[in-house]
Amino acid sequence: MQPESDLPPIQIDPSRRFIRIRQLRDDGFVEFDFAIGDPELSVELILPRAAYEHFAQLPGVEKLSDRDAEHAQKRQHEYLHGQLSRALKPHQ
């Protein structure tokens, strides 16, 4: 049985896809983050620029605004470095 929490449930919509560019490389590749359902849960990917452009146009793919990308990156950093409130972390 899971402990009860005062936090609202996390809403993840698997039909939404998020991308944010990390780097446009000189060799023609694009490094970017890709997430499904929640922009804070992402993986780094790399594609040739033409393939990235095609990928970015697929249905359901949203380019994160600078503000949203910054927020997601900050939350990832806080979680990875133990700076989130204990209430947001899994029980240890």
C-alpha positions as CSV (number, residue, x, y, z in Angstrom):
1,M,0.0,0.0,0.0
2,Q,1.3,3.4,-1.0
3,P,1.4,6.2,1.6
4,E,-1.1,9.0,1.0
5,S,0.3,12.3,-0.3
6,D,-1.0,15.9,-0.3
7,L,0.6,16.4,-3.7
8,P,-1.7,16.5,-6.8
9,P,-1.2,13.4,-9.0
10,I,1.2,13.7,-11.8
11,Q,-0.6,14.2,-15.1
12,I,1.2,12.5,-18.0
13,D,-0.3,12.5,-21.4
14,P,1.4,9.9,-23.6
15,S,0.0,11.5,-26.8
16,R,2.2,14.6,-26.2
17,R,5.9,14.6,-27.3
18,F,8.3,17.3,-26.4
19,I,11.6,18.4,-28.0
20,R,14.2,21.0,-27.1
21,I,17.5,21.6,-28.9
22,R,20.6,21.3,-26.9
23,Q,23.2,22.0,-29.7
24,L,23.3,22.5,-33.4
25,R,26.7,20.9,-34.2
26,D,29.1,22.0,-36.9
27,D,29.1,18.5,-38.4
28,G,25.4,18.8,-39.3
29,F,24.0,16.9,-36.3
30,V,21.4,18.2,-33.9
31,E,21.6,17.2,-30.2
32,F,18.2,17.4,-28.5
33,D,16.1,16.2,-25.6
34,F,13.0,14.2,-26.4
35,A,10.2,13.4,-23.9
36,I,6.9,11.6,-24.0
37,G,4.1,12.8,-21.7
38,D,6.2,15.0,-19.4
39,P,9.0,17.4,-20.5
40,E,10.9,16.8,-17.3
41,L,11.4,13.1,-18.1
42,S,13.6,13.2,-21.3
43,V,16.4,11.4,-23.1
44,E,19.1,13.0,-25.2
45,L,19.1,12.1,-28.8
46,I,21.2,13.1,-31.9
47,L,20.1,13.1,-35.5
48,P,21.3,14.6,-38.8
49,R,19.7,18.0,-39.2
50,A,17.3,16.9,-42.0
51,A,16.2,13.9,-39.9
52,Y,15.6,16.2,-36.9
53,E,13.6,18.6,-39.0
54,H,11.4,15.7,-40.2
55,F,11.1,14.4,-36.6
56,A,10.1,17.8,-35.3
57,Q,7.2,18.0,-37.8
58,L,5.6,14.7,-36.8
59,P,2.1,14.9,-35.3
60,G,2.1,15.5,-31.5
61,V,5.6,16.9,-31.3
62,E,5.9,20.2,-29.4
63,K,8.9,22.4,-29.4
64,L,9.3,23.6,-25.8
65,S,9.5,27.4,-25.4
66,D,12.7,28.8,-23.9
67,R,10.8,29.3,-20.6
68,D,9.4,25.8,-20.5
69,A,12.7,24.3,-21.5
70,E,14.5,26.2,-18.8
71,H,11.9,25.1,-16.2
72,A,12.2,21.5,-17.2
73,Q,16.0,21.6,-17.1
74,K,16.0,23.3,-13.7
75,R,13.7,20.6,-12.3
76,Q,15.8,17.8,-13.7
77,H,19.0,19.4,-12.2
78,E,17.3,19.8,-8.8
79,Y,16.2,16.2,-8.8
80,L,19.5,14.8,-9.9
81,H,21.4,16.8,-7.3
82,G,19.0,16.2,-4.4
83,Q,17.6,19.7,-4.2
84,L,13.9,18.9,-4.5
85,S,11.7,18.8,-1.4
86,R,11.5,15.4,0.3
87,A,7.8,15.5,-0.5
88,L,8.5,15.2,-4.2
89,K,11.1,12.4,-3.9
90,P,10.3,8.7,-3.7
91,H,10.4,7.4,-0.1
92,Q,13.8,5.9,0.7
